[in-house]
Amino acid sequence: MITFFSILLLSICLLLTLSYLKKWFKPIEILLLFMFTSYFCQNMFYTISSPYKRLAVVTEHFPFWTVRLQYGIVFAVTLLWVLAAYRSQLSFNKKLAITFSWILFGVLMEKIFLLCGVLESKTKSWYPSLDMFFEMLVILIAVYFMNLLHHILKREQVI
């Protein structure tokens, strides 16, 4: 229950930071990117992890909503900040450091959720290298979608 309220508080704080993204994105981009990253992060977890019993959510209400908030808001908003870094004038090394920090954050959160009992693993061991690979894939697809969306919105004269 403490984990749920911690993630809820973190989610609210992160949602409040969305207005600061206007430096790099137009409001319509923020909305569409948030919807995409939220949907994509949640589906990546549920599609890859859950069916294979590698990681599963404990069947109680608080763990269920904790994981929903984590993948639907916390990962999505922090991924928006990673995308903002890619839009900024930061050096390649700083962008790389931010990218790997997001990946490390994702792996650490899953480990914490395993230790807290929010997630459970029905296999003999949990392989964080798989999570790292899928999180890299999420970033690559999110960067591609960000560029594609910007191009489409510009072409349609929305921005």
N, C-alpha and C positions, 0 to 999 in steps of 0.2 A: 504494500500500500504506500509506503514511503517512496518507493521507486516511481510509482504512478504520479504522485504529487510533485516529485522532483522533475520528471519529464514534462508534466503539465506546465509547471512554472517556466521551465526552459523553453517550451513551445510558445508560450505567451510572449516571453522576452524576445525570442527570435522573430515572431510575427511583427512585433513593434519595430524591428530593424528594417522591414521591407521598404519603408519610405526613404531610407538612406540609399537605396539602390538606384534612385532616380538620377544619380550622377552618371551611371553607365547605361541605364535602360529607360525607355519610355514606359509609362504606367501600363499600357496594354501589353508590352513585352513582359513586364514583371508578372502580371496576372497569368498570361499564357505560359510563361516559363515555370511559374510556381505550380500551375495545374499539371503541366507535363512532368516536372520532376517529382511531384508528389505521387502521381499515378505510377510513374516508372519505378521509383524506389520501392513502393509498396508491392507492385507486381513482381519486381525482380526477387524480392524476398520470398513472397508466397509461391512464385512459380519455380524457383530454383531450390529453395531450402525445404519447404514444407512437404511436398509430395514424396521426397526421398528419405524422410525421417532423419535427415542430418541435423536439422534444427527445427523445432516445432514450438509453438506458443502453448504454454500451460493453459488448460481449459478452465480458466476462471475469468471473471469479468475484468478485474484490475490488470492482470497481465495482458489480456487481449487488447485493452484500450491503451496500455503503455506502449505496446509494440506498434499499434496504429499511429499513435502520436509520434513515436520515434521515426518511423519510416515515412509517414505522411506529412509531418511538419518539420521535425528537427533535421532529418537528412535532407529534405527538400529545400529548406531555407538555407542551410549551410552549403548545399550544392549551388544555390543561386549566388552565394558569396564567392564560391570558387569560380563560377562563370563570370562574375564581375571582375575577378582578378585577371581572367583571360581577356576581358575587354579593356583593361587598364593598360597603362604604359609600364607596368612592372617588368623587370628583367626576366629572362627565361628561367634563371635559377630560382627566383622568388616564386614564379608561377609553378614550377616543379615542386618546390617545398610546400606550397599551399595544397597542391594536388595530393602529395603523399601524406600530408597532415590529415586531410579529409579521409583518405583511405585508412590510415591508422586509427582515426577517431571511430570509424565504422567498425573496425575489427575489435577495438577495445570495448565499445558499447555492447557488442554481441557477447564478448567474454564476460563483461559485468552482468549482463542479463542472464547468462548461463549460471553464474555464481549466485545471483540473487533468486534464481528460481522462476524468472519470467519466461525464459526459454529453456527447453530441455533438448537434449540430444539422445536419440535412441540408438546411436551407433557407438562403437567402442571408443572412438575419439573424434574430436572436432578438428577440422583442418582449416585454419585461418587462411592458408594460401588460396583456397578456393574463393573465400570471401574477398580477398584482395584482388583476385582476377576479375570477379564480377563487379567489384566497385570501380576498377579501372575501366571496364566495359561501360558502366553507367556514365562515367565522366566523359568518355569518348563520344558516346551517343548524345549526351546532353550538350556537349560543345558543338557537335554537328547540327543538332536541332536548333541551338541558339543562332548559329550562323544562317541556317536555312530560314528560320522564322524572320530574322532581321531582313534578309534578302526579299522574302515574300511581302512583308509589311511595307518595305520601301517601294517595291514594284507596284503594289496596289495603292500606293500613296496614303497609307494609314499613318505612317510616321514621316 
